[in-house]
Amino acid sequence: MRNHDRADEILETLWVLIHEKTSRFDFFDDQPEEKMRLAYDRLIKENKIVPADDGYVLTDAGEQVAVQLVRRHRLAERLFYDVLGFSAAEAHRIGCGFEHFLEDDATDAVCTFLGHPPCCPNGRMIPPGECCREQTRRVMPLIVSLFDLDAGAQGRVVFIRTEDHAISDRLLSLGIYPGQIVHLHQKLPSFLVQVDQTEIGLEAAVAKSILVRPLDRNSA
């Protein structure tokens, strides 16, 4: 881990402890590693943390950086959990890497892509960004599974999320592949979709594996 990453981890952990657990920060004091001490020193010199009793607290500047780190981490978790099908634990691990280099505009793009989710897969609050504050209501994600699409709606297939080659081969043979527009006619008792002029019945599990971008009727 780079010293820069260690400094980010300190800020993120401190924010979590202050806002979600406690107002003190001494977690890393049990790790006398020289590189960790350099990270502390750097944050103090940059006026992002200050010593307080037996721990540290965030300054206003540190708070601004820390909340963005937490936001990027938790949005990355949602991306890998909701869209790419990783477990919550795997998404959390991967999110630890994304928080260090995801730019602000990319972060807002991911947030909008996911529909401005309020919490991570583990139920922890995702701090809102400017893109969220501009919304008067929670919007529909840009990408959803066919399973979550409303009956009567249509969407353009983005990708098929499955490791079962039999399912992907079957969908391909039915004409359901990235770029195709599917119309969802019904969800009960089974999923009935139309691709071009062909109506196709699908099981719920298969519908969950088809990721689409919802379309207006006029945009098809």
Secondary structure, DSSP 8 states (H G I E B T S, - for coil): --HHHHHHHHHHHHHHIIIII-S---GGGG---HHHHHHHHHHHHTTSEEEETTEEEE-HHHHHHHHHHHHHHHHHHHIIIIIS---HHHHHHHHHHHTTT--HHHHHHHHHHTT--SB-TTS-B----HHHHT-SS----SSEEGGGS-TT-EEEEEEE--S-HHHHHHHHHTT--TT-EEEEEE-SSSEEEEETTEEEEE-HHHHHTEEEEEE-GGG-
